[in-house]
Amino acid sequence: MISKKSSRRGFIKKAFGSALATAALPTVLLGNDKRNVVELEAPHHPEKNYAANDQVNVAVIGMGIMGFNNAETTVQIPGVKLVAACDLYSGRLEHAKEVYGKELFTTKNYKEILDRKDIDAVIIATSDHWHDRISIDAMNKGKHVYCEKPMVHHLDEGEAVIATQKKTGKVFQVGSQRVSSIVTLKAKEIFESGIIGDLVLVETWNDRQGPNGAWQYSIPTDANAGTVDWDSFLGDAPKIAYDPVRFFRWRNYQDYGTGMAGDLFVHLFSALHAITSSKGPNRIYASGGLRYYKDGRDVPDIMTSIHDYPATDKHSAFNLQMRVNFVDGNHGGERLRLVGSEGIITVGWSSVRVDRSPTPKAPGYGGWDSFNTFSEAQQKEYEKWYKAKFPAAKPKMIDPGMEFKEPENYNTNVDHHLAFYNGIREGKPIVEDALFSMRAAGPALASNKSYFEKKIINWDPETAKLIS
Ligand SMILES: NC(=O)c1ccc[n+]([C@@H]2O[C@H](COP(=O)([O-])OP(=O)(O)OC[C@H]3O[C@@H](n4cnc5c(N)ncnc54)[C@H](O)[C@@H]3O)[C@@H](O)[C@H]2O)c1
């Protein structure tokens, strides 16, 4: 039980008192369901001019879908210059030059990037099985690292990444961008106000519908053993003959990817941990199956898991239900619902909502209750007794709820990349550092372990390690 009564009262007054007086708030709109909707303020990023010799030179390693997305985001940060790109498929290197100019240095060998003295930082957006190796090599070569989620491919790889970050002192951030989102920060503020009382349950899901969402990405017609460096792609994975399906749809295979848990659970864990300051669960069980996309993949297309979170000084003990369904039958969608004794915080991709309904202290009587079965004399006696026992019982509070939305052009990715460069330039602490990221990747990968081994996994959220 956490006592935050004074801050809770302050927040309730601020959020609900003022929002009810809609006329007083210029940004308040009244939603269809009579909820009060407030547009969040995007952070102000002051224009900064950096001299040519004060640029952060960055390279992207893994110039696929997320590599291009990260490149596009990162060049929006003042004082950041994209100078090189590395990928294993020629077409993507060609396209990198088409987008960023012929002078962009391109290579299929990431070590050529790490050897360049003029490169300060790398963004790693390869398939999951290369994350740990390239992160470690890059930090050891003096580069700051922005690595895509999940931080590692296997549970036993986390320790070395955390240790290398500590040893080298380089800035290291993982790419679950919602950790830096204004929606997440607002949800955190709401949660920390104590407005929903004791957290008892979290329900979260990320559902999709359609082949692209289920990772059946396009395969270029010019892909062949000449345009794709298959041997380099394999890395520490089992040696097998060139297979374009495995290369372009690597998420479907455990040898290179981390399935639904590593791909999507990890985002949900990162957001949950950022909001609640939790370090993770201590008990994990997952189930699911391959129901629809029987295309040769060796990972499920529906996965559901339950996680027990122990109490900490930041939150009460709670249970977490997590789900990813690629056969959603309803256009997909995602939510993170924090259920407390006095209300619910519902976090979506671009908004957060809070609804209050405090659990009454007085039990009430009548309705679906044993009271009606008592003799008439006993009912009278009981009423007398009840009124003496609960004299101040108030009717249930009806609350209009409150929603905070991102402004239209807000881009979470930009704020996440900015956090990385603020770490490099100003030494600002990185929230999604190696330990935070292993505390998110760990329970996700442990969910895979539970699913494949059909057993409950015990996890130490403090050290981010398996308990055997
Ligand atoms: N943060 C997010 O929202 C988000 C979204 C999508 C993907 N991701 C992450 O980004 C990463 C990449 O995903 P994607 O969808 O872009 O995959 P992708 O297949 O489109 O791109 C991966 C690229 O990595 C390259 N690659 C693999 N091994 C390499 C190596 N050793 N050296 C150089 N290049 C190598 C491949 O050639 C490929 O082009 C994954 O880890 C994924 O989880 C994050």
The ligand as an SDF file (V2000), in Angstrom:
LIG
                    3D

 44 48  0  0  0  0  0  0  0  0999 V2000
   10.8980    0.4920  -32.4760 N   0  0  0  0  0  0  0  0  0  0  0  0
   10.0070    0.0720  -33.3380 C   0  0  0  0  0  0  0  0  0  0  0  0
    8.8670    0.4990  -33.3500 O   0  0  0  0  0  0  0  0  0  0  0  0
   10.3970   -0.9850  -34.3220 C   0  0  0  0  0  0  0  0  0  0  0  0
    9.5870   -1.2170  -35.4490 C   0  0  0  0  0  0  0  0  0  0  0  0
   10.0110   -2.1700  -36.3610 C   0  0  0  0  0  0  0  0  0  0  0  0
   11.1640   -2.8830  -36.1410 C   0  0  0  0  0  0  0  0  0  0  0  0
   11.9060   -2.6600  -35.0350 N   0  0  0  0  0  0  0  0  0  0  0  0
   13.1390   -3.4230  -34.8010 C   0  0  0  0  0  0  0  0  0  0  0  0
   14.0820   -3.0470  -35.7900 O   0  0  0  0  0  0  0  0  0  0  0  0
   14.8810   -4.1580  -36.1630 C   0  0  0  0  0  0  0  0  0  0  0  0
   14.8190   -4.3190  -37.6770 C   0  0  0  0  0  0  0  0  0  0  0  0
   13.5010   -4.6170  -38.0760 O   0  0  0  0  0  0  0  0  0  0  0  0
   13.0200   -4.3440  -39.5690 P   0  0  0  0  0  0  0  0  0  0  0  0
   11.5840   -4.5350  -39.6270 O   0  0  0  0  0  0  0  0  0  0  0  0
   13.5840   -3.0680  -40.0050 O   0  0  0  0  0  0  0  0  0  0  0  0
   13.7540   -5.5360  -40.3470 O   0  0  0  0  0  0  0  0  0  0  0  0
   14.2070   -5.5670  -41.8730 P   0  0  0  0  0  0  0  0  0  0  0  0
   14.3100   -6.9830  -42.2540 O   0  0  0  0  0  0  0  0  0  0  0  0
   13.3550   -4.6630  -42.6900 O   0  0  0  0  0  0  0  0  0  0  0  0
   15.6660   -4.9260  -41.8230 O   0  0  0  0  0  0  0  0  0  0  0  0
   16.7280   -5.5470  -41.1720 C   0  0  0  0  0  0  0  0  0  0  0  0
   17.9630   -5.2830  -41.9880 C   0  0  0  0  0  0  0  0  0  0  0  0
   19.0860   -5.6660  -41.2140 O   0  0  0  0  0  0  0  0  0  0  0  0
   20.0670   -6.0770  -42.1010 C   0  0  0  0  0  0  0  0  0  0  0  0
   21.0470   -6.8790  -41.3950 N   0  0  0  0  0  0  0  0  0  0  0  0
   20.8730   -8.0770  -40.7520 C   0  0  0  0  0  0  0  0  0  0  0  0
   22.0180   -8.4840  -40.2070 N   0  0  0  0  0  0  0  0  0  0  0  0
   22.9470   -7.5320  -40.4950 C   0  0  0  0  0  0  0  0  0  0  0  0
   24.3210   -7.3800  -40.2110 C   0  0  0  0  0  0  0  0  0  0  0  0
   25.0090   -8.3080  -39.5360 N   0  0  0  0  0  0  0  0  0  0  0  0
   24.9630   -6.2890  -40.6780 N   0  0  0  0  0  0  0  0  0  0  0  0
   24.3040   -5.3550  -41.3830 C   0  0  0  0  0  0  0  0  0  0  0  0
   23.0000   -5.4340  -41.6870 N   0  0  0  0  0  0  0  0  0  0  0  0
   22.3250   -6.5210  -41.2310 C   0  0  0  0  0  0  0  0  0  0  0  0
   19.3530   -6.8440  -43.1860 C   0  0  0  0  0  0  0  0  0  0  0  0
   20.0850   -6.7760  -44.3810 O   0  0  0  0  0  0  0  0  0  0  0  0
   18.0160   -6.1090  -43.2730 C   0  0  0  0  0  0  0  0  0  0  0  0
   17.9510   -5.2540  -44.3980 O   0  0  0  0  0  0  0  0  0  0  0  0
   14.3300   -5.3640  -35.4000 C   0  0  0  0  0  0  0  0  0  0  0  0
   15.1320   -5.6230  -34.2870 O   0  0  0  0  0  0  0  0  0  0  0  0
   12.9650   -4.9170  -34.9650 C   0  0  0  0  0  0  0  0  0  0  0  0
   12.5520   -5.5100  -33.7630 O   0  0  0  0  0  0  0  0  0  0  0  0
   11.5450   -1.7140  -34.1350 C   0  0  0  0  0  0  0  0  0  0  0  0
  1  2  1  0
  2  3  2  0
  2  4  1  0
  4  5  1  0
  4 44  2  0
  5  6  2  0
  6  7  1  0
  7  8  2  0
  8  9  1  0
  8 44  1  0
  9 10  1  0
  9 42  1  0
 10 11  1  0
 11 12  1  0
 11 40  1  0
 12 13  1  0
 13 14  1  0
 14 15  2  0
 14 16  1  0
 14 17  1  0
 17 18  1  0
 18 19  2  0
 18 20  1  0
 18 21  1  0
 21 22  1  0
 22 23  1  0
 23 24  1  0
 23 38  1  0
 24 25  1  0
 25 26  1  0
 25 36  1  0
 26 27  1  0
 26 35  1  0
 27 28  2  0
 28 29  1  0
 29 30  1  0
 29 35  2  0
 30 31  1  0
 30 32  2  0
 32 33  1  0
 33 34  2  0
 34 35  1  0
 36 37  1  0
 36 38  1  0
 38 39  1  0
 40 41  1  0
 40 42  1  0
 42 43  1  0
M  CHG  2   8   1  16  -1
M  END
$$$$
